[in-house]
Amino acid sequence: MTTTKNIDSYRLTDMEEPTDEMLAQIMREAAEDARKANEEATKRFFDELNKAAEAIR
């Protein structure tokens, strides 16, 4: 298993290719970040939508 230190020190601009394990970890972390951002954006959207609906009433 790839250690956090290896993942944290790897940069996509490095001349060497990441191992399959490192790439999988990078992709999992990117997917989790995207999920969290999407959840937050969706919540903000519906909060604003509810505020607008309350203002109209």
N, C-alpha and C positions, 0 to 999 in steps of 0.2 A: 504494500500500500504506500502511496506517496505521502510524505509528511507535509505538514502545513508549511514548514520552513522551505521545502522545495517549491511548493506552489507559490508562496509569497515572494520568493526570489526570482522566479521565472518571469520573463518579459516576452511578449509576443514578437518583439523586435530583435530578440536574440538570434544569432546566426544558426543555432541548433534547433532542430524540430522538437516540440514537446513529445513526451512519451504518450501513448494512448491513454494511460492512466491519468497523466497530468491534464491532458486535453479534456477528458471526461469530467474531471473535477472542476476545471475552469468553466465548462459549459453548464454543469449543475449549479455552480454559484451564480453564473449570469442568468440562468433561468429563474432562480429564486429571487434575485434582485428585480427581474422584470415582473414576476408575480406580485411582489410587494408593491412595486410602483403602480401596477395596474389596480390593485385593491385600493390603494390610497387615492388614486385619481377617480376611481368609480365612486368612492365614498364622498369625496369633495364634490363631484358632479351632482350626486343626488341630494347632498346637503344644500347646495346652491339652488337646485330645482325646488326643493321644499321651501326654502326661504322665499323664492319668487312666488310660489303658489300661495303662501301665507300672506304676502304683500298684496296680492290680487283680491283676496277674500275680504 
